[in-house]
Amino acid sequence: MRKAVIPAAGLGTRFLPATKAQAKEMLPVVDKPQVQYAVEEAVRAGMDDVLLVTSRGKGALEDHFDRAGELEARLEASGKLDELEEIRALTRLARVHSVRQNEPLGFGHAVAQARSHVGGEPFAVLVPDEIVPVPLPGEPALMQRLVEIHEETGGSVVAVQEVAMEDVSAYGVVTPEPFRGDVVRVAEIVEKPAPQDAASNLASRGRYLLAPELFDALDRTTPGVGNEIQLTDAINELAKTHPVYAYVYRGPIFDVGKKLDYVKATVQLALRRDDLAKPVREFLAELVARFE
Ligand code: UTP
């Protein structure tokens, strides 16, 4: 498993006005753009080839992983060697490529743009507005588990989480068949069902390991929910002929595509940082005391 695809061509309408003239995926969470978390996560799972699906006005996504001669020279001259190493390391993380999605026709359509780059290999998809942090001791490593399950079963694997039944209508929901442990077989995924119609509370999250046959399924997929080409619909199509499994992930994943979620994610990610945890905890305690 070498190749990861990161769709980053959406309009980010839930995050206006910040996303009017800049990519949502470049908005920082603490001190890193969202897309960097996704690339680092793919690299942790052993991938060394990353394809960014971008669009007009999102050149900063590519620049972020490229050399920055003038900045590097300035950091070197002023002795800011830690910062220099940090930005140089970004260019060595993985081979980062990009392809354009000419029109925002949906998440599935963005993934379809990866076809010629991916070729005939299985590949990963990571949604950058859901951040999976570096696991703390005892926490599962999501992407690594998807790779292991793919290697064991030969099938495609989607990540799911158990959510409250009243929240299922925000997600793609899996109709599960028993398999083993924290893995179920996917009979179907239904996009945004009403709670009374949902077959389970297993909600699809933005991490996938997919067989290359998914691209044929995407070719046959017509616009679905929101009039967009949905990856979920293509995975359903794939499941008719290829095994699809779901891994029930019981670790942290932070949404950053919506405003309140973004604030919560920023606080939680700061609390997981050695350099920030203590002052942020103190600040929160002070704030809570003030409200009480
Ligand atoms: P989202 O629905 O979270 O992103 O898609 P969005 O469409 O940019 O956001 P809103 O709903 O308007 O606020 C999940 C991921 O898929 C990408 C997005 O960039 C995001 O990373 N995406 C979505 C595309 O690449 N192309 C699309 O046509 C749609």
Residues whose N, C-alpha, C, O or C-beta is under 5 A from the ligand:
A	BS01	UTP	P7 A8 A9 G10 L11 G12 T13 R14 F15 V53 E103 P104 L105 G106 F107 A110 V127 P128 D129 G257
